[in-house]
Amino acid sequence: MSRAIAVADHLHEGSKTTDINFESSGPPVYRVRTIRNARVWENVIDANTGSPTGKEIESSLKELDRDDLANIIALRWIKQDLSDAVQVAEKAAEGSALAGGLMRQDGRLSFVVLVASGDHLKEVMLEPPKVGKQSSTRH
């Protein structure tokens, strides 16, 4: 999955992956959504070769539903990338990631990564560090 994220990010220089899903009905592929500025791209990456396949779908942020748009805006304010969250989740769950993205629950934004570990699926939630003002010390 990390390789598919890297490939998708490279297709559009400066873009950032917002979500990814593994599909095995047919040839195994990853569906990857990346953003840069107000543009959104959805690409299909072959899971075996790591090559883009199929037709790319391009849209604007204005075309997204409210929840997706809110998550993408929040993504701009966090330090961690989805690829980092995938690596942490795979290590923690001792398996291979199948899907990942941002989710808001109880007002908190988290990366959610679905990991196949043996015969089980594990959902790993990671709260990303936020970019913000560092606490200052009073003198």
C-alpha positions as CSV (number, residue, x, y, z in Angstrom):
1,M,0.0,0.0,0.0
2,S,2.8,2.4,0.8
3,R,4.2,1.9,-2.7
4,A,0.7,2.7,-4.3
5,I,0.6,5.9,-2.2
6,A,4.1,6.9,-3.4
7,V,3.1,6.2,-7.0
8,A,-0.1,8.2,-6.8
9,D,1.6,11.1,-5.0
10,H,4.3,11.2,-7.8
11,L,1.7,11.3,-10.6
12,H,0.8,14.9,-9.4
13,E,3.8,16.6,-8.0
14,G,3.1,18.1,-4.6
15,S,-0.1,16.2,-4.1
16,K,-1.1,14.4,-0.9
17,T,-2.9,11.1,-0.6
18,T,-6.2,11.4,1.3
19,D,-7.5,7.9,1.1
20,I,-6.8,4.5,-0.4
21,N,-8.7,1.2,-0.8
22,F,-7.6,-2.2,-1.9
23,E,-9.9,-4.0,-4.4
24,S,-9.6,-7.7,-5.2
25,S,-12.7,-8.3,-7.3
26,G,-10.8,-8.8,-10.6
27,P,-7.1,-7.9,-10.8
28,P,-5.9,-6.6,-7.4
29,V,-5.7,-2.8,-7.4
30,Y,-5.6,0.2,-5.1
31,R,-7.9,3.1,-5.6
32,V,-6.1,6.2,-4.5
33,R,-7.4,9.7,-4.0
34,T,-4.8,12.6,-4.0
35,I,-5.3,16.3,-3.7
36,R,-3.3,19.5,-4.4
37,N,-4.7,22.9,-4.0
38,A,-8.3,22.7,-5.2
39,R,-7.8,19.6,-7.5
40,V,-8.7,16.0,-6.6
41,W,-7.4,13.0,-8.6
42,E,-8.5,9.4,-8.3
43,N,-6.2,6.8,-9.7
44,V,-6.1,3.1,-9.9
45,I,-2.7,1.5,-9.1
46,D,-2.0,-2.1,-10.0
47,A,-1.2,-3.9,-6.7
48,N,1.2,-6.3,-8.5
49,T,3.2,-3.9,-10.7
50,G,2.7,-0.6,-8.9
51,S,1.8,1.0,-12.3
52,P,-1.2,3.3,-12.8
53,T,-3.9,1.6,-14.7
54,G,-7.3,2.7,-16.1
55,K,-8.5,6.2,-16.6
56,E,-7.7,8.9,-14.1
57,I,-10.6,10.8,-12.7
58,E,-10.0,14.5,-12.0
59,S,-12.4,16.8,-10.1
60,S,-12.4,19.8,-7.9
61,L,-12.9,20.2,-4.1
62,K,-16.3,21.8,-4.8
63,E,-17.6,18.4,-6.1
64,L,-16.9,16.5,-2.9
65,D,-19.4,15.8,-0.2
66,R,-19.3,17.8,3.0
67,D,-17.5,15.1,5.1
68,D,-14.8,14.5,2.5
69,L,-14.3,18.2,2.1
70,A,-14.0,18.8,5.9
71,N,-11.4,15.9,6.1
72,I,-9.3,17.2,3.3
73,I,-9.3,20.7,4.7
74,A,-8.2,19.2,8.1
75,L,-5.5,17.3,6.3
76,R,-3.7,20.6,5.5
77,W,-3.3,21.3,9.3
78,I,-1.7,18.0,10.4
79,K,1.9,16.9,10.2
80,Q,1.5,13.2,9.4
81,D,0.8,11.8,6.0
82,L,-1.4,8.8,5.3
83,S,1.7,6.8,4.2
84,D,3.1,7.3,7.7
85,A,-0.1,6.2,9.3
86,V,-0.2,3.1,7.1
87,Q,3.4,2.1,8.1
88,V,2.6,2.6,11.8
89,A,-0.7,0.6,11.5
90,E,1.0,-2.3,9.7
91,K,3.6,-2.6,12.3
92,A,1.2,-2.3,15.2
93,A,-1.3,-4.8,13.8
94,E,1.4,-7.1,12.3
95,G,-0.2,-7.3,8.9
96,S,-0.8,-5.6,5.5
97,A,-3.0,-2.6,5.1
98,L,-6.0,-2.9,2.9
99,A,-7.5,0.6,3.2
100,G,-6.9,3.9,4.9
101,G,-8.2,7.4,5.2
102,L,-9.3,10.2,7.5
103,M,-12.3,10.0,9.7
104,R,-13.9,12.4,12.1
105,Q,-15.4,10.9,15.2
106,D,-16.6,12.8,18.3
107,G,-15.0,15.9,16.9
108,R,-11.6,14.3,16.6
109,L,-9.8,13.6,13.3
110,S,-8.0,10.3,13.0
111,F,-6.4,8.2,10.4
112,V,-8.2,4.9,10.1
113,V,-6.3,2.0,8.6
114,L,-7.8,-1.4,8.0
115,V,-5.1,-4.1,8.3
116,A,-5.3,-7.8,7.4
117,S,-3.4,-9.8,10.0
118,G,-3.6,-13.6,9.6
119,D,-7.3,-14.5,9.2
120,H,-8.4,-11.3,10.9
121,L,-9.1,-7.7,10.0
122,K,-8.0,-5.0,12.4
123,E,-9.0,-1.4,12.4
124,V,-6.2,0.9,13.6
125,M,-7.0,4.5,14.5
126,L,-4.2,7.0,14.8
127,E,-4.7,10.6,16.0
128,P,-2.3,12.7,13.9
129,P,-0.2,15.4,15.6
130,K,-1.6,18.8,14.8
131,V,0.4,21.7,13.3
132,G,-0.1,24.7,15.5
133,K,1.5,27.2,17.8
134,Q,4.1,25.7,20.1
135,S,3.4,26.4,23.7
136,S,5.5,29.3,24.9
137,T,7.1,29.6,28.3
138,R,6.3,32.7,30.3
139,H,9.3,34.6,31.5
